[in-house]
Amino acid sequence: MILEQIDENLLKIANESDVVLKDIYEKIDDVCFYNSNRVLSAFIENNVSYSDFADMNGYGSYDSGRDKLEAIFATILGCEDALVRPQIMSGTNALYLTLSALLKHGDTMISLSGAPYDSLQEMIGISGESSQSLKAHGVSYEQIDLVDNDFDDDKIVERLKKNDVKLVEIQRSKGYSSRLSLTLSKLERIITKIREVNKDVIIMVDNCYGELVEKKEPGHIGADIVVGSLMKNLGGGIA
């Protein structure tokens, strides 16, 4: 049997694409090598050893492996501490766990990147009738939509001048919407402006799908808390 060969025109297009995209590939490789070094350095800095991989049982009160894993995550994400557990089963789980811990009856949260993931909307209370939603527990929700794939700086600053907001949430990834994902340079700009008018509001970044795609993380540029998912780039954790 004679196998059909790939069309020569397709091979030509593939080769041309490699040339056209060369600069983009080089940039991706640069970020990859840089972050690989950051991860390996975090292992060295936190003195990971063979004994840290030993089996543990009971309450895990003296689980040095888990403690070092969380220290590694904190180092990589630019945060003081981290919570990394297999019990955090999804991005929605991690986000709701964080929001429900930080927000209580009478508090207000604002999404600065428009509507969040569909799965999180029910947990907040934007949609559905869940008795466990933040809204059902007395938390108020507001959102400020993006303008041309960027933050509405003026609207955000004016709203936060009132000093009555407990937490602002930023979804870094486009998620399932058609907008562009938010770059760290945009995050850094708006975090700086927020801190100029409100030093107390909690700045939380939904970092799902965003870990290790740039040379820094939200924790390096002033975010108070960074939330990721077990199924995404880096692993399940809150830092």
C-alpha positions, 0 to 999 in steps of 0.5 A: 500500500502506498501512503499519500504524502503531505501536500507540498504546498502545506509543507511550504506554508508550514516552513514559511510560518516558522519564519514569520513567527520566529520572533514570537517563538523566541519570546515564548522560549525566553519566558519559558527558560526564565520561569523554569529557572525561577521554579528550580530556584524556588526548590533550592531556596526552600531546601527541598530534599528526598525526605519531603516526599515521604508518605504522611498520615493522620492530621499532617501537622508535621508534614514538611513536604506540604509546608515546603510545597506551599513555600515554593508556591509563595516564592514563585507567585511573589507572596508571603504565604500560600495554601496548596491542597488537593481538596481545592478541586477547581478554579471555582472552588478556590475562588469561592473559598477565598471570597467567602473567607474574606467577605462577610455580611455587609461587605461590598466586592467589585469585579474590575474586569467585567462579569466573572466566569459563568461558574462563579456567577452563581457562587457570587449570586449574580445568577441562580438562587443558591442559598450558599452564594455571597449575595445570600449571605449579605455581600453586595456585588458590583462590576466595572466593565473593561473598555477596549480590553483594558481597565476603566481607570477613571471609573475605578478610581472614582468608585474606590474614593468612597472607601466603602469597598472591602475587596476588588477582584480582577480576572486576569484570563479572558476565560470563556469570553471573547475579550483579550486576557489582561497583561501584567503591565495593565494590572500593575498600572491599575493596582498602582492607581488603586493604592493611590486612592485606597490603601485598605481595599483587598486586591484579589487576582484570579490568576487561573490560566495566568501562571508562568505566562509572563516573567512576573506574577500578580504578587510581585506587582502589589496584589494582596491575594492570588488565586489559581486552580489545580487544573491550570498552569501551576497547580491548585492554591491560594497565595 
